[in-house]
Amino acid sequence: MADRTNKEIKTGRFIATASIVFSILLIIHYFVSLDNATAKALLNLTNQNTSDKAIDYILNSFRFTGIMYILAYLAGFITFWNRHTYVWWFMFAVYVSNSLFTLINLSITIQAIKAAHGAYLTLPILIVIIGSVALAIYMLVVSIKRKSTFNR
């Protein structure tokens, strides 16, 4: 029984720590990497007119969605204390949905960030996507292997 509780605590801490790290990386991506220069490069790459309204619209769209995902990732912080089944599946859904949502425009967004700032600012979003997919696969494997979430 102690082994099951120990596995549950370790898994909860791992998910909480990963969620906090991913939240910080998302903040860097949405508020440092995606700025006016990146939005302008994005418009130029797609052969669109670069007006201030278009730049503001792109940044607002990215940041609105980004704030929702940042808050969703921060919800994983509660797995330090509360390892409920619903939290497990909520975090699984967050990891999968953010990965899929980001993959839609990933190529052009990375090209725009590289054009505006360089390749180093593409790392936060790439780490989040790869880490989220890996963590979602880990959570799925753990839930199948243990026939439960958080080993309950």
C-alpha positions in Angstrom: 0.0 0.0 0.0 2.9 2.4 0.8 4.3 1.7 -2.7 1.0 2.7 -4.3 0.9 5.9 -2.3 4.5 6.7 -3.1 3.9 6.2 -6.9 0.8 8.4 -6.6 2.7 11.2 -4.9 5.7 11.0 -7.3 3.4 11.1 -10.4 1.5 14.1 -9.0 4.7 16.0 -8.3 6.0 15.2 -11.7 2.8 16.5 -13.4 2.7 19.6 -11.2 6.4 20.4 -11.8 6.1 19.8 -15.6 2.9 22.0 -15.7 4.7 24.9 -13.9 7.7 24.7 -16.2 5.5 24.6 -19.3 3.5 27.6 -18.0 6.7 29.6 -17.7 7.8 28.6 -21.2 4.3 29.6 -22.5 4.6 33.0 -20.9 8.0 33.5 -22.6 6.5 32.4 -25.9 3.3 34.5 -25.8 4.8 37.6 -24.3 8.4 37.7 -25.4 8.7 35.7 -28.6 5.4 36.9 -30.1 5.7 40.7 -30.3 5.1 43.4 -32.9 8.1 42.3 -34.9 7.0 38.7 -35.0 3.5 39.7 -36.0 4.8 41.9 -38.8 7.1 39.1 -40.0 4.1 36.7 -39.9 2.1 39.1 -42.1 5.0 39.6 -44.5 5.6 35.8 -44.8 1.9 35.4 -45.8 2.1 38.4 -48.3 -0.5 40.4 -46.3 -0.5 44.2 -45.6 1.2 45.1 -42.4 -1.0 47.6 -40.6 -1.1 48.4 -36.9 -4.6 46.9 -36.6 -3.6 43.7 -38.2 -0.6 43.4 -35.9 -2.7 44.1 -32.9 -5.4 41.6 -34.0 -2.8 38.8 -34.4 -1.2 39.5 -31.0 -4.5 39.7 -29.2 -5.6 36.4 -30.8 -2.4 34.7 -29.8 -2.3 36.1 -26.3 -6.0 35.4 -25.5 -5.6 31.8 -26.4 -2.2 31.8 -24.7 -3.5 33.1 -21.4 -6.2 30.4 -21.4 -3.6 27.7 -21.9 -1.2 29.3 -19.3 -4.0 29.2 -16.7 -4.9 25.6 -17.7 -1.3 24.5 -17.3 -1.1 26.3 -13.9 -4.1 24.2 -12.8 -1.7 21.3 -12.8 0.0 22.9 -9.8 -2.8 21.5 -7.6 -1.6 18.0 -8.2 1.0 18.6 -5.5 -1.9 18.3 -3.0 -5.0 16.9 -4.8 -4.5 14.0 -7.1 -8.1 13.4 -8.2 -9.0 11.5 -11.3 -10.7 14.5 -12.8 -7.5 16.6 -12.5 -5.6 13.7 -14.2 -7.9 13.8 -17.3 -8.2 17.5 -17.3 -4.4 17.9 -17.5 -4.3 15.1 -20.2 -6.9 17.1 -22.2 -4.9 20.3 -21.8 -1.6 18.7 -23.0 -3.3 17.1 -26.0 -5.4 20.1 -27.0 -2.5 22.6 -26.7 -0.3 20.4 -28.7 -2.9 20.0 -31.5 -3.9 23.7 -31.4 -0.3 24.9 -31.6 0.6 22.5 -34.4 -2.0 24.2 -36.7 0.2 27.3 -37.3 3.5 26.0 -35.9 5.5 26.2 -39.2 4.6 29.8 -40.1 4.9 31.0 -36.5 8.3 29.5 -36.1 9.4 31.1 -39.4 8.1 34.4 -38.2 9.9 34.2 -34.8 13.1 33.2 -36.6 12.8 36.1 -39.0 12.1 38.6 -36.2 14.4 37.4 -33.4 16.3 34.3 -34.3 16.0 30.6 -33.6 16.6 30.7 -29.9 13.1 32.1 -29.2 11.5 29.2 -30.9 12.7 26.9 -28.2 10.0 27.6 -25.6 7.1 26.6 -27.8 9.0 23.6 -29.2 9.8 22.4 -25.7 6.2 22.8 -24.6 4.8 20.9 -27.6 7.3 18.0 -27.4 7.0 17.9 -23.6 3.2 18.1 -23.7 3.0 15.2 -26.2 5.4 13.2 -24.1 3.6 13.9 -20.9 0.2 13.0 -22.5 1.6 9.7 -23.7 3.1 9.1 -20.3 -0.2 9.7 -18.6 -2.0 7.5 -21.0 0.5 4.6 -20.5 0.4 5.0 -16.7 -3.4 5.0 -16.7 -3.5 1.8 -18.8 -0.7 0.1 -17.0 -2.0 0.9 -13.5 -5.6 0.6 -14.6 -6.3 3.9 -12.9 -5.0 7.4 -12.6 -2.5 8.4 -9.9 -2.4 4.7 -9.0 -5.7 4.8 -7.1 
